[in-house]
Amino acid sequence: MTNPSPDERELAHEQAYVDTVYERLEESTKVAKSLVAEGLARGHIGHEGGLVERDAMVYQASRRLNALHAAHEGLVFGRLDLNGGVARYIGRIGVRDADREIILVDWRAPAAAVFYQATAQEPAGVVRRRVLRCVNDRVVGIEDELLDADAAPDDMVVIGEGALLASLSRARDSSMHSVVATIQKEQDEAIRAPARGATIIGGGPGTGKTVVALHRAAYLLYTDRRRFESGGVLVVGPSGVFMNYIERVLPSLGETSVVLRSIGEVVDGIRASRHASPEMAALLGSDRMAKVLSRVARSPQPGTPTRFDLFYRDDRLVLEASDLARIRRKVLANGLPNTTQAAVREELVKALWERVTGDRGLDRGEEAFADQLDGDLTFETFVDQWWPELDPVEVWRTVPTRLGEVASDLYTSFEQQVLRREWSDELTIEDIPLIDELRHLLGEAPVRSEDDWATPKQMMSFEEREREDRVQATGSIDDEGYAHVLVDEAQDLSPMQWRMLGRRGRTASWTIVGDEAQSSWPVPAESVAARTEALGTMPVHRFRLSTNYRNSAEIYEFAARVATHAIDRPDLADAVRRTGVGPRHEVVPAGDLLARVAAEAAEMLGQVDGTVAVVALPGRLAEVAAAVPADGRLRVLEPLDTKGLEFDGVVLVDPDGVVAEAASGWRTLYVVLTRATQRLVTIGTGRGWLDRVAE
């Protein structure tokens, strides 16, 4: 029998320790299950406190049980060898042995911080940092970094090329994964930033902004669970595709209480998944629209009576348009349309009473006059027509017909034509903030049935139906405010979207993630100003992530040249690896385009182990999807839906079209080019964009 190698001995040693931790995890799971059962049993106790005790016990035990289940995969991932021969193991959650001694430190605990912060220049007492690669409960690999060679014992074994480089070569699949084992120092500093105020995380593509922000959410819940769990944590991303991609990260870190919504799902009861055209989106998202909607909400709705006639005894009581306008101004000076019905009735009665002539009303008085009008069919009909309860969706539908009345000084004639032409009853993502704005301008609205606006489920794709069910399961978002709001791809938000989010974070702390060079909003400075207004005067902590872990250097060097067309002085990161394979650009006749795209997609599926994206403009999406191979590893997406995602290979269709699509076309092109980890191919019918890049 051959003696085991040093690597094999280290693997066996770590496996034995991991087995011990999993045994304790199993024991903790059994205890949690028994507590759930005991709590349910207490509901049968005769005294009135039984149900309260049951609910509290079941809630706490169930939460613990969920955390234990979520932590099972990759429970133990790190080890620190410290000066003095002490070893400390790091994992997804904390675990104690039977004597209550810590055998696994939660990655969020202060004792684990050095796992991420120690460097060879500043080892902070760490001799060796070890990352354990596990599949379920089996240790399958070890990656070591020797941080303090002078303090290392002569027999210390160092294995592997380093955990970070090993993780970068992993094939991508359809979900984002936690990076809890490979968080780098600059990322850890952002994760552990102070909870108060706003933490703004910037950096170029592939720097880990999104996953750092999600780990920050988990860290905040760990450090102040009472505050953040009771107040709620809201995570907002650019699209349903993106939210599907990231939704496993927080549960894998033991956190299941966070609300995840795409920007088109933030308002309860309504949601949208398609974008307006770039031209329309710029008009809908402008802060000018807030002034338009304020005027719409406060002015009479279409069809509202402009005069009121009432016969009282021998008098004809008349309220002219000017009288009604005066009453409207007076009422709205002290309230909102949907909350002032009582004040409206009172002011109408006063105005009518002033028109009662002679001594006809003196025998009864104004109070008796009001009592007589209460229930009067003519009066009640007028009140219902002149001051109805207003539904924000119905009011939103009237906006295009009222632009001449409310927007002539805010939007040009051409812009008004665009708004009228493209306004549709089918909601877009850019319409959602407008309806939310109207909700607040109108006040509490009548309850709507989702059937009035919702896309029938039978017309949704399977993925859309799954997303719909998950959104409904997360519960309501109210405007009383979250304890923490996390916004990803924040550079894309319009001023109106910032107003919508600001209402949900009035008393919150914030984590904001973005990169101006990737912005799809045509005037980034306008978006930044709206963000500043949403945050108010709270302290701001800024972090910049400088290393691109996603793209190969060959891909990113080309994309960086595109970035200089997208924005002055773009924030360019440093790519850390080379593959020897650069991007490839093909120009083909228009008639051969689809066939070439299909062939390239098939070839790329054979070249990479993970996912491939074929990216095309919305108008070509259907024909491209029909042309490419049907494969579970392949996605066909429009450019904006690739934001925040990554794939082993990307095939971009018609780059010139992407540039020409909108004022932000170069920035959108930069986004798409930086999605690939290994291979990038562009296929078009012209060289215009390539010639510009070469300038």
Order of alpha helices (4+ residues) and beta strands (2+ residues): alpha-alpha-beta-beta-beta-beta-alpha-beta-beta-alpha-alpha-beta-alpha-alpha-beta-alpha-alpha-beta-alpha-alpha-beta-beta-alpha-alpha-alpha-alpha-alpha-alpha-alpha-alpha-alpha-beta-alpha-beta-alpha-beta-beta-alpha-beta-beta-alpha-beta-alpha-beta-beta-alpha-alpha-beta-alpha
